[in-house]
Amino acid sequence: MAAHERCGSIPPFRRTHHVQTGVGHCGVFNGRRWESSICPIVRDFVFAHG
């Protein structure tokens, strides 16, 4: 949410927010949850808005 506050010039339709339960700060970017749950969301967002 902090990034959304700091990037006010990005229109709302180009933003998304996702909270992954059961993952700590480091687990967001590595491990099983990254591969199975988080990476697909990030990948799809990049392809949709890139």
C-alpha positions in Angstrom: 0.0 0.0 0.0 2.9 2.3 0.6 4.0 2.1 -3.0 0.5 3.1 -4.1 0.7 6.2 -1.9 4.1 7.2 -3.3 3.1 6.7 -6.9 0.2 9.0 -7.2 0.7 9.7 -10.9 -0.1 6.1 -11.8 -3.8 5.8 -12.7 -5.9 3.4 -10.6 -6.6 1.1 -13.6 -2.9 0.4 -13.8 -2.6 -0.6 -10.2 -3.4 -3.8 -8.3 -2.9 -5.0 -4.7 -2.4 -8.5 -3.5 -1.8 -9.8 0.0 -0.6 -13.4 0.2 -1.5 -15.1 3.4 1.1 -17.3 5.1 4.1 -15.7 3.6 6.7 -13.5 5.4 8.7 -10.6 3.9 11.4 -12.9 2.3 8.9 -15.6 1.3 7.1 -13.2 -1.1 9.9 -13.5 -3.7 11.2 -17.0 -3.3 10.0 -20.5 -2.6 6.9 -22.5 -3.3 4.3 -19.7 -2.7 6.2 -17.4 -5.0 6.2 -20.0 -7.8 2.6 -21.2 -7.3 0.7 -18.2 -6.2 2.5 -14.8 -6.5 4.6 -15.1 -9.7 1.6 -15.9 -11.9 -0.2 -12.7 -10.6 2.9 -10.6 -11.2 3.5 -12.1 -14.6 -0.2 -11.6 -15.7 -0.1 -8.0 -14.5 3.1 -7.2 -16.4 1.7 -8.8 -19.6 -1.6 -6.9 -19.3 0.0 -3.5 -18.7 3.4 -3.8 -20.5 
